[in-house]
Amino acid sequence: MKSEIPHYRSSTRHLFLAISAFTLLICTVAANEHMDSTPQEVFDSMRGSFQPAKAKGVHARYQWDLSGPQGGQWWIDVDDGKYKMGKGKVDNPNVTFVAKDKDWVAVSNHQMGGTWAYLTGRLKIRGDQGLARKLGEIFP
């Protein structure tokens, strides 16, 4: 009977390690898929996450100025539960986000914390900080 207990513990440990390795593999593959995302793909995916109820009463214009090989300018105009989105510049933005293309993608895919990116200068936010935070509720 004594020989069964160590065997049981050993089997449980191996099972735990196997499950952990499998989980790590899945997370790594999923993260790598997002790592290859472009800013345009991030904005395209935002369309599907829009929360009209959270945007009720909100009137805000957001601008992105992204540098890097996949960079460019994008904008979102939120108007009382509705929004418009496009490439280029929007007139009189309330909030402007400035970052490298890869950093914006990492923040958007939750691979880099937005607060950390802001505090380290990898994400600059110009304008109304309250409206900047509201964006995360409107497009979770």
NULOVO-909123 format. One record per residue: x, y, z of N, C-alpha, C in turn; residue number from 0. Coordinates in Angstrom, 1 decimal. Example, Ala and Ser with C-alpha at 12.3 -4.5 7.8 and 13.67 -1.06 7.14 Angstrom:
# residues 2
13.2|-5.7|7.8|12.3|-4.5|7.8|13.2|-3.3|7.8|0
12.8|-2.2|7.1|13.7|-1.1|7.1|12.9|0.0|7.9|1
# end
This chain:
# residues 140
0.8|-1.2|0.0|0.0|0.0|0.0|0.9|1.3|0.0|0
2.0|1.2|0.6|2.9|2.4|0.7|3.4|2.7|-0.7|1
3.5|1.7|-1.6|4.0|2.0|-2.9|3.0|2.7|-3.8|2
1.7|2.5|-3.4|0.6|3.2|-4.2|0.6|4.7|-4.0|3
0.8|5.1|-2.8|0.7|6.6|-2.5|1.7|7.4|-3.3|4
3.0|7.0|-3.2|4.0|7.8|-4.1|3.6|7.7|-5.5|5
3.1|6.6|-6.0|2.7|6.5|-7.4|1.6|7.4|-7.7|6
0.6|7.5|-6.8|-0.5|8.4|-7.0|-0.1|9.8|-7.0|7
0.8|10.2|-6.1|1.3|11.6|-6.1|2.1|11.9|-7.4|8
2.9|10.9|-7.8|3.7|11.1|-9.1|2.8|11.2|-10.3|9
1.7|10.4|-10.4|0.8|10.5|-11.5|0.0|11.8|-11.5|10
-0.4|12.3|-10.3|-1.1|13.5|-10.2|-0.2|14.7|-10.6|11
1.1|14.6|-10.2|2.1|15.7|-10.5|2.3|15.7|-12.1|12
2.4|14.5|-12.7|2.6|14.5|-14.1|1.4|15.0|-14.9|13
0.2|14.6|-14.4|-1.0|15.1|-15.0|-1.1|16.6|-14.9|14
-0.8|17.1|-13.7|-0.8|18.6|-13.5|0.2|19.3|-14.5|15
1.4|18.7|-14.6|2.4|19.3|-15.5|1.9|19.3|-16.9|16
1.3|18.1|-17.3|0.9|18.0|-18.7|-0.2|19.0|-19.0|17
-1.2|19.2|-18.1|-2.3|20.2|-18.3|-1.7|21.6|-18.3|18
-0.7|21.9|-17.5|-0.1|23.2|-17.4|0.6|23.5|-18.8|19
1.4|22.5|-19.3|2.1|22.7|-20.5|1.1|22.9|-21.7|20
0.0|22.1|-21.7|-1.0|22.2|-22.7|-1.6|23.6|-22.7|21
-2.0|24.1|-21.5|-2.6|25.4|-21.3|-1.6|26.5|-21.8|22
-0.4|26.4|-21.4|0.6|27.4|-21.8|0.7|27.4|-23.4|23
0.7|26.2|-24.0|0.8|26.1|-25.4|-0.4|26.8|-26.1|24
-1.6|26.6|-25.6|-2.8|27.2|-26.2|-2.7|28.7|-26.0|25
-2.3|29.2|-24.8|-2.2|30.6|-24.6|-1.1|31.3|-25.5|26
0.0|30.6|-25.7|1.0|31.1|-26.5|0.6|31.2|-28.0|27
-0.1|30.2|-28.5|-0.6|30.2|-29.9|-1.6|31.3|-30.0|28
-2.6|31.5|-29.1|-3.6|32.5|-29.1|-2.9|33.9|-29.1|29
-1.9|34.1|-28.2|-1.2|35.4|-28.1|-0.4|35.7|-29.4|30
0.2|34.7|-30.0|0.9|34.9|-31.2|0.0|35.3|-32.4|31
-1.2|34.8|-32.4|-2.2|35.2|-33.4|-2.5|36.7|-33.3|32
-2.7|37.1|-32.0|-2.9|38.6|-31.8|-1.7|39.4|-32.0|33
-0.5|38.8|-31.8|0.7|39.6|-31.9|0.9|40.0|-33.4|34
0.4|39.2|-34.3|0.5|39.5|-35.7|-0.6|40.4|-36.2|35
-1.5|40.8|-35.3|-2.6|41.7|-35.7|-2.0|43.1|-36.2|36
-2.8|43.7|-37.0|-2.4|45.1|-37.5|-3.4|46.0|-36.8|37
-3.0|47.3|-36.7|-4.0|48.3|-36.2|-5.3|48.2|-36.9|38
-5.3|48.1|-38.2|-6.6|48.0|-39.0|-7.4|46.9|-38.5|39
-6.8|45.7|-38.2|-7.6|44.6|-37.7|-8.1|44.9|-36.3|40
-7.4|45.6|-35.5|-7.9|46.0|-34.2|-9.1|46.9|-34.3|41
-9.0|47.9|-35.2|-10.2|48.7|-35.4|-11.4|48.0|-36.0|42
-11.1|47.1|-36.9|-12.2|46.2|-37.5|-12.9|45.4|-36.4|43
-12.1|44.9|-35.4|-12.7|44.1|-34.4|-13.4|44.9|-33.4|44
-13.1|46.2|-33.2|-13.8|47.1|-32.3|-15.2|47.3|-32.8|45
-15.5|47.2|-34.1|-16.8|47.3|-34.6|-17.8|46.3|-34.0|46
-17.3|45.1|-33.8|-18.1|44.1|-33.2|-18.3|44.1|-31.7|47
-17.5|45.0|-31.0|-17.6|45.0|-29.5|-18.3|46.3|-29.1|48
-18.8|47.1|-30.0|-19.5|48.4|-29.6|-20.6|48.1|-28.7|49
-20.7|48.9|-27.6|-21.8|48.8|-26.6|-22.6|50.1|-26.6|50
-23.7|50.1|-27.4|-24.5|51.3|-27.6|-25.0|51.9|-26.2|51
-25.4|51.0|-25.3|-25.9|51.5|-24.0|-24.9|52.3|-23.3|52
-23.6|51.8|-23.3|-22.5|52.5|-22.6|-22.2|53.8|-23.3|53
-22.6|54.0|-24.6|-22.3|55.2|-25.3|-23.4|56.2|-25.3|54
-24.5|55.8|-24.6|-25.7|56.7|-24.6|-25.3|58.0|-23.8|55
-25.5|59.1|-24.4|-25.2|60.4|-23.8|-23.7|60.9|-24.0|56
-22.9|60.0|-24.6|-21.5|60.3|-24.9|-21.4|61.0|-26.2|57
-20.7|62.1|-26.2|-20.4|62.8|-27.5|-18.8|63.0|-27.5|58
-18.1|62.2|-28.2|-16.7|62.3|-28.2|-16.1|61.9|-29.5|59
-15.0|62.6|-29.8|-14.2|62.3|-31.0|-12.8|61.8|-30.6|60
-12.5|60.6|-31.0|-11.2|59.9|-30.7|-10.4|59.9|-32.0|61
-9.1|60.2|-31.8|-8.1|60.2|-32.9|-6.9|59.3|-32.5|62
-6.4|58.5|-33.4|-5.2|57.7|-33.2|-4.2|58.1|-34.2|63
-3.0|58.4|-33.7|-1.8|58.7|-34.6|-0.8|57.6|-34.3|64
-0.7|56.6|-35.1|0.2|55.5|-34.9|1.3|55.5|-35.8|65
2.5|55.3|-35.3|3.7|55.3|-36.1|4.1|53.8|-36.3|66
5.1|53.6|-37.2|5.5|52.3|-37.5|5.1|51.8|-38.9|67
5.5|50.6|-39.3|5.2|50.1|-40.6|3.7|49.9|-40.9|68
3.0|49.6|-39.9|1.5|49.4|-40.0|0.7|50.6|-39.5|69
1.4|51.7|-39.2|0.8|52.9|-38.6|-0.1|53.6|-39.5|70
-0.6|54.7|-39.0|-1.5|55.6|-39.8|-2.4|56.3|-38.8|71
-3.4|56.9|-39.3|-4.4|57.6|-38.5|-5.8|57.0|-38.6|72
-6.4|56.9|-37.5|-7.8|56.4|-37.4|-8.6|57.3|-36.5|73
-9.9|57.3|-36.6|-10.7|58.0|-35.8|-12.0|57.3|-35.5|74
-12.6|57.7|-34.4|-14.0|57.2|-34.0|-14.7|58.4|-33.5|75
-15.9|58.6|-34.0|-16.8|59.7|-33.5|-18.0|59.0|-32.8|76
-18.1|59.1|-31.5|-19.2|58.6|-30.7|-20.2|59.7|-30.5|77
-21.5|59.4|-30.8|-22.5|60.4|-30.7|-23.8|59.8|-30.2|78
-24.0|59.9|-28.9|-25.2|59.4|-28.2|-25.7|58.0|-28.6|79
-24.8|57.0|-28.3|-25.2|55.7|-28.6|-24.9|55.2|-30.0|80
-24.4|56.0|-30.8|-24.0|55.6|-32.2|-22.5|56.0|-32.4|81
-21.9|55.4|-33.4|-20.6|55.8|-33.7|-20.3|55.7|-35.2|82
-19.3|56.4|-35.6|-18.7|56.3|-37.0|-17.2|56.1|-36.8|83
-16.6|55.4|-37.7|-15.2|55.1|-37.6|-14.6|55.2|-39.0|84
-13.3|55.7|-39.0|-12.7|55.8|-40.3|-11.2|56.0|-40.2|85
-10.5|56.0|-41.4|-9.1|56.3|-41.5|-8.9|57.8|-41.7|86
-7.8|58.3|-41.3|-7.5|59.7|-41.5|-7.7|60.5|-40.2|87
-8.0|61.8|-40.4|-8.1|62.7|-39.3|-9.6|63.1|-39.1|88
-9.9|63.3|-37.8|-11.2|63.8|-37.5|-11.0|65.3|-37.0|89
-12.0|66.1|-37.3|-11.9|67.5|-36.8|-12.1|67.6|-35.3|90
-11.3|68.4|-34.6|-11.4|68.7|-33.2|-11.6|67.5|-32.3|91
-10.6|66.6|-32.3|-10.8|65.4|-31.4|-10.8|65.8|-29.9|92
-11.6|65.1|-29.1|-11.5|65.3|-27.7|-10.3|64.6|-27.1|93
-10.0|63.4|-27.7|-8.9|62.6|-27.2|-8.0|62.2|-28.4|94
-6.7|62.2|-28.2|-5.8|61.7|-29.3|-4.9|60.7|-28.6|95
-4.8|59.5|-29.2|-3.9|58.5|-28.7|-2.7|58.5|-29.7|96
-1.5|58.5|-29.1|-0.2|58.5|-29.9|0.6|57.3|-29.4|97
1.0|56.4|-30.4|1.7|55.2|-30.0|2.4|54.6|-31.3|98
3.2|53.7|-31.0|3.7|52.8|-32.1|2.7|51.8|-32.5|99
2.6|51.4|-33.7|1.6|50.5|-34.2|1.6|49.2|-33.3|100
2.7|48.6|-33.1|2.8|47.3|-32.3|2.4|47.6|-30.9|101
2.7|48.7|-30.3|2.3|49.0|-28.9|0.8|49.1|-28.8|102
0.1|49.8|-29.8|-1.3|49.9|-29.7|-2.0|48.6|-29.9|103
-1.5|47.7|-30.8|-2.0|46.4|-30.9|-1.9|45.6|-29.6|104
-0.7|45.7|-29.0|-0.5|45.0|-27.7|-1.4|45.4|-26.6|105
-1.7|46.7|-26.5|-2.6|47.3|-25.5|-4.0|46.8|-25.8|106
-4.4|46.9|-27.1|-5.7|46.5|-27.5|-6.0|45.0|-27.3|107
-5.0|44.2|-27.4|-5.2|42.7|-27.3|-4.8|42.3|-25.9|108
-4.7|43.2|-24.9|-4.5|43.0|-23.5|-3.2|42.2|-23.3|109
-2.2|42.5|-24.2|-0.9|41.9|-24.0|0.1|42.9|-23.3|110
-0.4|44.1|-23.2|0.4|45.2|-22.5|-0.7|46.0|-21.8|111
-0.5|46.2|-20.5|-1.5|47.0|-19.8|-1.5|48.5|-20.3|112
-2.6|49.0|-20.5|-2.8|50.4|-20.9|-2.1|51.4|-19.9|113
-2.3|51.2|-18.6|-1.8|52.1|-17.6|-0.2|52.0|-17.7|114
0.3|50.8|-17.8|1.8|50.6|-17.9|2.3|51.3|-19.2|115
1.6|51.1|-20.3|2.0|51.8|-21.5|2.0|53.3|-21.4|116
1.0|53.8|-20.7|0.9|55.3|-20.5|2.0|55.8|-19.6|117
2.2|55.1|-18.5|3.2|55.5|-17.5|4.7|55.4|-18.1|118
4.9|54.5|-19.0|6.2|54.4|-19.5|6.4|55.2|-20.8|119
5.4|55.9|-21.2|5.5|56.7|-22.4|5.3|56.0|-23.7|120
4.9|54.8|-23.7|4.7|54.0|-24.9|3.3|54.4|-25.5|121
2.4|54.9|-24.7|1.1|55.4|-25.1|0.9|56.8|-24.6|122
0.7|57.7|-25.4|0.5|59.1|-25.0|-1.0|59.4|-25.2|123
-1.6|60.0|-24.3|-3.0|60.4|-24.4|-3.2|61.9|-24.2|124
-3.6|62.5|-25.2|-3.8|64.0|-25.2|-5.3|64.3|-25.2|125
-5.7|65.2|-24.3|-7.1|65.6|-24.2|-7.8|65.1|-23.0|126
-9.1|64.8|-23.1|-9.9|64.5|-21.9|-9.7|63.1|-21.4|127
-9.0|63.0|-20.3|-8.7|61.6|-19.7|-9.9|60.8|-19.4|128
-11.0|61.5|-18.9|-12.2|60.8|-18.6|-12.8|60.1|-19.8|129
-12.8|60.9|-21.0|-13.3|60.3|-22.2|-12.4|59.2|-22.7|130
-11.1|59.3|-22.5|-10.2|58.3|-22.8|-10.5|57.0|-22.1|131
-10.8|57.0|-20.8|-11.2|55.8|-20.0|-12.5|55.3|-20.5|132
-13.4|56.2|-20.9|-14.8|55.7|-21.3|-14.7|54.9|-22.6|133
-13.7|55.1|-23.4|-13.5|54.3|-24.6|-13.5|52.8|-24.3|134
-12.8|52.4|-23.2|-12.8|51.0|-22.8|-14.1|50.4|-22.4|135
-15.0|51.2|-22.0|-16.4|50.7|-21.7|-17.2|50.6|-22.9|136
-17.0|51.6|-23.8|-17.8|51.6|-25.1|-17.4|50.5|-26.0|137
-16.1|50.3|-26.1|-15.5|49.2|-27.0|-14.7|48.3|-26.1|138
-15.4|47.4|-25.3|-14.6|46.5|-24.4|-13.8|45.5|-25.1|139
# end
